[in-house]
Amino acid sequence: MKNIILTLFLALFFIACTKDEKTTIRFDIRDYDGTYPRINIGFKYQEIRIDSATGKGYIELELQEPAYAKITVRQHDSKLCFLEPGNELTLTYSQKKGEKEIVYRGTLGEENQFLNQVKFYDVVRVDYKNPNIQVIARRADSVLAVNKAKLEKTSYSATFKAWEGKRLQVETWFPVLRTRELDTAVYLQTIRQCFVEDSTYLSLPNYREFLEQYLRTLVRLGHGTKSTLEGEDLADARLKMIFDNFQEPAIVGYLVDATLFHFAERGIERYEKIYNQHVKDAARLALYAEACKKADRIAPGQPCPDFSFADNTGKMVTLADLKGKFVYIDMWATWCGPCKGEMPSLLELEKRFEGKDILFVSLSIDKNKDIELWKQTIENMGLGGIQLHLGENWDWLKIFMPASMSVPRFVLLDREGKFIDANMTRPSDKATAERLEALL
């Protein structure tokens, strides 16, 4: 009986110790403009509803361990915040014209006020005229030691200091990674000596960013700096580098997820097998499975979902209006650099196929509040073709792009409004013009 009671006690104690604790984040936004704040932890994004009258709102997160989150209140203004199970944080955000201020309060207020102050830590100075990766690596170690010593002198908790120390360590790797060392063998050896493959670091946004940049560097070095890979060729090159250079299952799973998640909508069986083998996060697997089920909706020969969008003159344009000709759709946004980078090539395509049976449609996914910016960008860039604005018709977009609502994205429809390719090549790819020539 004593053994049974002891076992039950230990089980209850274990459950109590491992139970997720709620972390509350509150917002007090002055002159609220209608934009919902967004919290990003890993792959997870959550929007917070704000009372338009008071500018106040909150969210409760269940965390198993401390984590860093990127919190965006106003577009292009993200702040790094430290969160800890069972604690709370309040952000008082001023959006008055000419002001840009956040005050952090609550049990995590001091840590986050400290985290977002300027010029507390030393930075790694790099001489880009005479780069020597081994010298920079030693310099990075010295800067890390100085910054950790500064951190230890603060009065913050041991938990915060431990996590902040990890974050500082990752920050010192970036200058090393970005150094243009001519000797590839020396470069890779130095990076690998600095890098720590530790899945507990995955809750750090800068660690995930480093993994992505490190992987891109490995692909670039493996295929030459002038080689441009896209689509499945790029995915295959990334997968090879992942399996050749990383061992920890959680890190491999993270990178496989980052590489293959958006391929779910293409229904590629070999990628589905790899994804399900290496990704273990239940939430991600559920999203991936749902995206795979929806892949048939955008398969060749399936009808494109109907739409009715306003053009830049206010006239409504429907899918039926476009039938009778091939349609090349460019999904873009004014805030997307790569999107605007494709515009000169798109203009060249329009000129090359002028008078032919093909329409070029540019579909902006900018929010309704940015319509004037969209119109001004069209004018400034001299864009042609049919210019449409999606507005905030996210239901249509989710049906069309079930796995990844990312831009730029290009689609080719036949004369009946059916998909030829829902993942068409971009305007700058010479294969695009060749394929259009073959159709016409």
DOLUM-128987 format. One record per residue: y, z, x of N, C-alpha, C in turn; residue in one letter. Coordinates in steps of 0.2 Angstrom, whole numbers, plus 5000, padded with zeros to 4 digits. Layout:
N
YZXYZXYZXA/...
This chain:
440
499450005004500050005000500650005004M/500650045010501250045014501349985017K/500849945019500949885022501249835017N/501049835011501249795006502049805005I/502249865004502949885003503349865009I/503049875015503449855021503549775021L/502949735020503049665019503549645014T/503549675008504049655003504749665006L/504849725009505449745012505749695017F/505249675021505449625026505649555023L/505249535018505349475015506049475012A/506249525008506849535005507449535010L/507349575015507849575021507949505024F/507449475025507449405028507849355023F/507649365016508049325012508749335011I/508949405012509649425011510049405017A/509649405023510049385030510149305030C/509649265027509749195027510049165022T/510249205016510549175011511249145012K/511449085010512049055011512549105008D/513149115012513749145009514249105007E/514649115002515149075000515749075004K/516049025006516649025010517148985005T/517749025004518248994999518848975003T/519048915001519648875004520148864998I/520748894998521248894993521748844996R/522148814991522648764993523248784989F/523848784992524448794989524948744991D/525048684987525348634990526048624987I/526548624991527248624988527448544987R/527748534981527948464980527248414979D/526748444976526148404976526248334973Y/525948284976526048214975525448184971D/524948224969524448194965523848174970G/523848174976523348164981522848224981T/522248214980521748274980521548284988Y/521648344990521348364997520648344998P/520448335004519748315005519448355011R/518848375010518548415016517948375018I/517948365025517348335028517048375033N/516348395031515948425036515348385037I/515248355043514748315044514748245040G/514248225037514248165032514548185025F/514648245024514848265017515648275016K/515848235011516548235009516548265002Y/517048315001517148344995517948344993Q/518148324987518748324985518948384981E/519548414981519748474978520248454973I/520048474967520548464961521148514962R/521748484961522348524962522648524955I/522948584953523348584947523948554948D/524148504944524748464945525348504944S/525348554940525948594938526048644944A/525548674946525648734951525548704958T/525148654959524948634966524448674969G/524048714965523548754968522848734966K/522348754970521648734969521248774974G/520548764973520148804978519448774977Y/519048784982518348764982517948814986I/517348824984516848874987516348834990E/516248844996515648815000515148865002L/514548835002513948885004513748855011E/513848905016513748885023513248935025L/512748905030512248945033512548975040Q/512948945042513248965049513948935049E/514348965054515048935055515048865056P/515648835054515648765055516448745056A/516548685059517248655059517248605053Y/517848605050517948545045518548515046A/518548455044519248415044519448415037K/520048445036520348445030520948405029I/520948355025521548305024521848325017T/522548345018522948355012523348295010V/523648265015524048205014523748145019R/523748085016523448035020523648035027Q/523148025031523248015039523448085042H/523348135038523548205041523048255040D/522548245045521948285045522048345050S/521748405047521848465052521148495053K/520948515059520348545060520348615058L/519848635054519848705052519148735054C/519248805055518648845057518448885051F/517748875049517548905043516948955045L/516849005041516349055043516049085036E/515449085035515149115029515449185027P/515549185021515849245018516549265019G/516949215022517649225023518049175019N/518749185019519149135015519749115019E/519949055017520549025020521048995015L/521649015016522148985011522648935015T/522748875013523248835016523848825012L/524448845014525048835011525348775014T/525448715010525548655013526248635010Y/526748615014527448595012527448515013S/527548485007527648415007528348385006Q/528748435007529448415006529648365010K/530148315008530348265012530648285019K/530348255024530548275031530248335034G/529748365030529348425032528648405033E/528348445037527548435038527348495041K/527148545036527048615039526448635035E/525948665038525448705035525448775038I/525348825033525248895035524548915033V/524248945038523548965037523549045035Y/523249065030523149135028522449155026R/522349215025521649235023521249265029G/520649285028520249315034520149265039T/520249205038520149155044520849125045L/521349155043522049125044522249125051G/522149185055522449185062522049135066E/521349125065520949085069521249015068E/521348995062521548925061522248915063N/522748965062523348955065523348945072Q/522948975076522848975083522548905085F/522048885081521748815082522148755082L/522648765077523148705076523748715080N/523848765084524448765088524448715094Q/525048695096525048645101525148675108V/524748635113524848655120524648725122K/524148745119523848815122523348795127F/522948745126522448735131522748685136Y/522448685142522548635147522148575146D/522448515148522048455147521848415154V/521348375153521048345159521548285161V/521848285167522248235169521848175172R/521948115170521548065173522048015176V/521847995183522247945186521847875185D/522147835180521847775178521947725183Y/522347725187522447675192521947685198K/521747745199521147755204520647795201N/520247775196519747815193519147825197P/518947885197518347905201517947955196N/517447935193517147975188516848045190I/516648045197516448105199516948155200Q/517548135202518148175203518348205196V/518348155191518548175185518148225182I/517448215183516948265180517148335183A/517248335190517348405193518048435190R/518548385189519148415186519048435179R/518648405175518448425169518148495169A/517748505173517348575174517948625175D/518348615180518948665181519348675175S/519548625172519948635166519548675160V/518948665160518548695155518548775157L/518448785163518448855165519148895164A/519648855165520348885164520448895156V/520248855152520348855145519848915142N/519248915144518848975142519149045144K/519449045150519749105152520349125147A/520649075145521249085141520949115134K/520449075132520149095125519949165125L/519549185131519349255131519849315131E/520449295133521049345133521249355126K/521149315121521349315114520949375111T/521149395105520849455101520449425096S/520249365096519849335090519149365091Y/518749355085518049375085517649345090S/517049375092516549345097516249285094A/516149275087515949215084516349155085T/517049165084517549115084517549095092F/517549145096517649125103517049085106K/516449105103515849065105515848995103A/516048985096516048915094516648875097W/517148905098517748875101517648855108E/517248895111516948875118516548815118G/516148805113515748745113516148685112K/516648695107517148635106517548615112R/517748665116518148655122517648615127L/517048635127516548595132516548525130Q/516448515123516348445121517048405123V/517548435122518248395123518248375131E/517948415135518048395142517548335144T/517148315139516748255141517048195140W/517548195135517848125133518148095139F/518648125143518948085149518348055153P/517848095154517348065159517048005156V/516848005149516547955146517047895146L/517647905146518147845145518347815152R/518147845157518247825164517947755165T/518347715168518047645170517747645177R/517147675178516847675184516447605185E/516547575190516247505191515447515193L/515247565196514547575197514247605191D/513847565187513547585181513047645182T/512647635188512147695189512547755190A/513047755194513447825195513747845188V/514047795185514347815178513847845173Y/513247815172512747845168512547915170L/512347915177512147985180512648035179Q/513248025180513748075179513848095171T/513848045167513848065160513248105158I/512648095160512048135158512148205161R/512448205167512448275170512948325166Q/513448285163513948325159513648345152C/513348295149513148295142512648355141F/512648385135512148435133511948415127V/511248395127510948375120510648435117E/511048455112510948525108511148515101D/510648515097510748505090511148555086S/511248615089511648665086512448645087T/512548595091513248575092513448525086Y/512948495082513048445077513548465072L/513648535071514148555066514948545069S/514948525075515648515078515848445077L/516348425074516548355073516648315080P/516948355085517048315091516348295095N/515848335093515148325096514848265093Y/514948255086514748195083515148135085R/515748145086516148085088515948065095E/515848115099515548105106514948065106F/514448085102513748055101513847975099L/514347965095514447895092514747855098E/515247885102515547845107515047835113Q/514647885114514147885120513647825118Y/513447825112512947775110513247705110L/513947695108514247635109514247615116R/514447655120514447645127513747625130T/513247655128512547635130512447565128L/512647545122512447475119512847425123V/513547445124513947395128513647385135R/513447435139513247435145512547395145L/512147405140511547375140511547295138G/512147275135512147205133512747165136H/513147195140513647165143514347175139G/514847185143515547195140515747145135T/515547075137515747025133515347005127K/514747035126514347025121514547055115S/514547015109514747045103514147045098T/513947105096513347105092513547135085L/513247105080513447125073512747125069E/512847155063512247155058511647185061G/511047155060510447185062510347185070E/510647135073510647135080510947195083D/511547215080511847275083511447345081L/511147345075510747395073510147405077A/509847355079509247355083509447375090D/509947355093510247375099510347455099A/510647475094510847545094510147585093R/509747565089509047605088508747605095L/508647555099508347555105508647605110K/509347605110509647655114509547725112M/509547735105509447805103508747835105I/508247795104507547815106507447815113F/507847775117507747785124508147835128D/508647865124509147915128509147975125N/508847985119508948055115508248075113F/508148145114507548175112507548225106Q/508048265105508048315100508048275093E/507548295089507448265083508048265078P/508448315078509048325074509548275076A/509648265083510148215085509948145084I/509248135085509048065084509148055077V/508948095072509048085065509748075063G/510248115066510948105065511148025067Y/510948005073511147945075510847885071L/510147895069509847845065510147845058V/510347895055510747895049511347855050D/511747875055512447835056512347765057A/511747745060511647675061511347635055T/510947665051510547635046510747645039L/511147695038511247715031511547655027F/512047625029512347565025511847505025H/511347505028510847455027510347465021F/510447525018510047535012510147485007A/510747465006510847415000510647345002E/510347335008510047265010509347265009R/509047325007508247325006507847295012G/508047315018507647295024507047345025I/506447325024505947375024505847415030E/505847375036505747405042506347465044R/506947455041507447505042507347565038Y/507047545032506847605027506347645030E/505847615033505347655037505647705042K/506047675046506347715052506747765049I/507147755044507647805042507247865039Y/506747845035506347905032505947945037N/505747915042505347945047505847995051Q/506447975052506848015057507348065054H/507648045048508148085044507748135040V/507948195041507648255038508048295032K/508748275032509148305028509048285021D/508848335016508648315009509248275006A/509848295006510348265003510448195005A/510448185011510548115014509948075012R/509348095012508748055010508848045002L/509048084998509148074991509648014990A/510248014994510747964993510447904996L/510047905001509847845004509347804999Y/508847854996508447824991508747794985A/509247824983509647794977509947734979E/510247724985510547664987510047604988A/509447624990508847574990508647554984C/508647594979508547574972509047524969K/509647534971510147484969510247424973K/509847414978509947354982509847294978A/509347294973509247234970509847204966D/510347254965510847224961511347174964R/511247184971511747134975511247084979I/510647074977510247034980510446954979A/510246914983510446844982510146814975P/510646784971510446764965510546804959G/510746874961510946914955511746904954Q/511846914947512646904945513046954948P/513646934951514146984953514347024947C/514447094948514747134942515447104940P/515547094933516147074931516747114932D/517247084933517847124934518547094931F/519047124931519647104929520247144933S/520547114938520947144942521647104942F/522147144943522847114943522947084950A/523347024950523546994956524247024958D/524446994964525147024966525747004962N/525646964957526146944952526046984946T/525547024945525347064939524947024934G/524746964936524246924931523546954932K/523146954927522546984927522046924928M/521546934933521046884935520446914934V/519946874931519246894929518846854934T/518146874934517646844937517546774934L/517646774927517546704924518046654926A/518646674928519146634930518946594936D/518546624940518346594947517746554947L/517346554941516746514941516946444941K/516446404944516546334945516646314952G/516846364956516846354963516546414967K/516346394973516146454978516746504979F/516546564980517046614981516846654987V/517346664992517346704997517746764996Y/517446824996517846884994517946925000I/518546945002518746995007518947055004D/518547115005518847175003519147215009M/519747235008520147265013520647315010W/521047345015521547395013522047395018A/522647415016523247405021523247455027T/522847515025522747565031522147545036W/521847495035521247475039521447425044C/521447445050521647405056521147345057G/520447355057520047295057520147245052P/520247275046520347225040520947175042C/521547205044522147165045521947125052K/521547145056521347105062521047045060G/520647035054520346975052520746925048E/521346955046521846905042521946845046M/522146835052522346775055521746725055P/521146745056520546705055520446685048S/520546725043520546715036520946655034L/521546665037522046605035521846545038L/521546545044521246485047520746455043E/520246495040519746475035520046435029L/520546475026520946445020521246375022E/521546365028521846305029521246255031K/520746275034520146225036519846195029R/519746235024519446215018519846205012F/520546195014521046185008520846115004E/520846124998520646064994519846064992G/519446104995518746104994518546144989K/517946144986517746184981517546254983D/518046294985517946364987518646394986I/518546454984519146504983519146564988L/519646574991519746634995520046694991F/519746744990519946804987520046864991V/520646894992520646954995520747014990S/520347064990520347114986520447184989L/521047204988521347274991521047334987S/520847384991520547444988521047504989I/521647484990522247534991522347564984D/522547634984522647674978523247644974K/523247654968523747634964524447654966N/524547714969525147734972525447694977K/524947654980525147614986525247534985D/525347524978525347454976525947414980I/526547444980527147414983526947404990E/526647454994526447445001526047385001L/525547374997525047314997525447254996W/525947244991526247184990526747174996K/527047224999527447215005527047185011Q/526447215012525947195017525747115016T/525647095010525447025009526046985011I/526647005009527246965011527346965019E/527347025022527447025029526946985033N/526246985031525746955035525646875033M/526046855028526046785025525346765023G/525046815019524346805017524346755011L/523746715011523746665006523146685001G/522846624998522246634994522446674987G/521946704984522046744978522046814980I/522646854979522746924981522646964975Q/522047004975521947054969521947124972L/522047174967522047244968521547274964H/521147314967520547344964520847404960L/521347434962521647504960521147554961G/520947594956520447654957519847644953E/519647584952519047564948518447584953N/518347644954517747664959517147644956W/517047644949516347634946516147564948D/516647514948516447444949516247444957W/516647474961516547474968515847504970L/515647564967515047594968514447554966K/514547524961513947474959513847424964I/514447394966514447344971514247364978F/514447424980514247444987513947514986M/513347514984513047584982512947624988P/512847604994512747645000513347665004A/513847615005514347625010514947595007S/515447625005516047595002516547595008M/516447545013516847545019517047465019S/517647465022517947395023518147385030V/518247325033518147265029517447245027P/517447215021516747185019516847115016R/516347075017516447005014515846985010F/515946945005515446925000515546854998V/515046824998515046744996514646744989L/514946704984514746694978514646624977L/514146604972514046534971514446514965D/514446454963514846424957514746464951R/514246494950514046534944514246604944E/514546624950514746694950514146744953G/513646714955513046744958513046754965K/512746804968512746824975512346764979F/512746744984512346704989512246754995I/512746794997512646845002513146905001D/512946954999513347014998513547055004A/513347025010513547055016513646995021N/514146955019514346895022514646905029M/514646855033514946865040515746865039T/516046895044516746895044517146835045R/517746825044518046765045518046745053P/518146785057518146775064517546755067S/516946765064516246745066516246665065D/516046625070516046555069515446535064K/514946585063514446565058514746565051A/515246595050515546585043515746515041T/516146485046516346415044515746375044A/515246385048514746335048514346345042E/514246405039513946415033514246385027R/514946395027515346365022515346285022L/515346255028515246185029514646165026E/514046195027513446175024513346175017A/513746225014513746235006514146175003L/514746155007515146115004515046035006L/
